[in-house]
Amino acid sequence: MAIFQFFKFIIQSSCQFYSQEEATWSNNLVKQAKKQKIKSNRVNKQNKQIFNNPKVFVKNHITKKQIKQKMWTIHQMFNSKMTNLIMDSKLKLIKQILAKINL
């Protein structure tokens, strides 16, 4: 009978422990969700202020069009440098061939 009481006590205490752990875990999840909601609300308010005020938007943000323009200028510069290098190498080859012919 004493062994039965002992095991009953162990089972009850372990159940209480796990229920307390589960309660604290769920409370932590609720707290995290509230914090994230508060943070997202702050971000949304900041975004609304930025989008509603065009001056702030222009100062703080680069638009997609500006990014495309910058990428295009970089692309053109790269292409022009590459064509210059290719033309230089071709001119060198032509000069070498002409030098061989003249010899």
C-alpha positions in Angstrom: 0.0 0.0 0.0 2.9 2.4 0.8 4.4 1.7 -2.6 1.1 2.5 -4.3 0.9 5.8 -2.4 4.5 6.6 -3.3 3.9 6.0 -7.1 0.6 8.0 -6.9 2.5 10.9 -5.3 5.2 10.8 -8.0 2.7 10.7 -10.8 0.7 13.6 -9.4 3.7 15.7 -8.8 5.1 15.1 -12.3 1.7 16.0 -13.8 1.6 19.2 -11.8 5.2 20.0 -12.9 4.4 19.4 -16.6 1.2 21.4 -16.4 3.1 24.3 -14.8 5.8 24.1 -17.5 3.2 24.0 -20.2 1.4 27.1 -18.7 4.7 29.1 -18.6 5.5 28.0 -22.1 2.2 29.1 -23.4 2.4 32.4 -21.5 5.8 33.0 -23.1 4.4 32.4 -26.5 1.6 34.9 -25.8 4.1 37.5 -24.6 6.3 37.0 -27.7 3.2 37.3 -30.0 2.2 40.5 -28.3 5.7 42.0 -28.6 5.8 41.1 -32.3 2.4 42.7 -32.9 3.6 45.8 -31.2 6.8 45.9 -33.3 4.8 45.3 -36.5 2.4 48.1 -35.6 5.4 50.4 -35.0 6.9 49.5 -38.4 3.5 49.9 -40.1 3.1 53.4 -38.6 6.6 54.4 -39.7 5.9 53.1 -43.2 2.6 55.0 -43.4 4.4 58.2 -42.4 7.1 57.6 -45.0 4.6 56.8 -47.8 2.3 59.6 -46.9 5.1 62.2 -46.8 6.7 62.2 -50.3 9.7 64.4 -49.2 10.7 61.8 -46.5 10.2 59.0 -49.0 12.5 60.6 -51.6 15.2 61.3 -49.0 15.2 58.0 -47.3 14.4 55.5 -50.0 15.7 54.5 -53.4 13.0 53.6 -55.8 13.0 50.6 -58.1 13.4 52.9 -61.1 16.5 54.5 -59.6 18.0 51.0 -59.0 17.3 50.0 -62.5 18.9 53.2 -63.9 22.0 52.6 -61.8 22.2 49.0 -62.9 21.8 50.0 -66.5 24.6 52.6 -66.2 26.9 50.1 -64.6 26.0 47.6 -67.4 26.8 50.2 -70.0 30.1 51.1 -68.4 31.1 47.5 -68.2 30.1 46.9 -71.8 32.0 49.9 -73.0 35.1 48.9 -71.1 34.9 45.3 -72.4 34.5 46.6 -76.0 37.5 48.9 -75.5 39.5 45.9 -74.2 38.4 43.7 -77.1 39.1 46.4 -79.7 42.5 47.0 -78.1 43.4 43.3 -78.3 42.1 43.1 -81.9 44.2 46.1 -82.9 47.2 44.6 -81.3 46.6 41.3 -83.2 46.2 43.2 -86.4 49.4 45.2 -85.8 51.2 41.9 -85.1 49.9 40.3 -88.3 50.8 43.4 -90.3 54.3 43.4 -88.8 54.7 39.8 -89.8 53.6 40.5 -93.3 55.9 43.5 -93.7 58.9 41.5 -92.5 
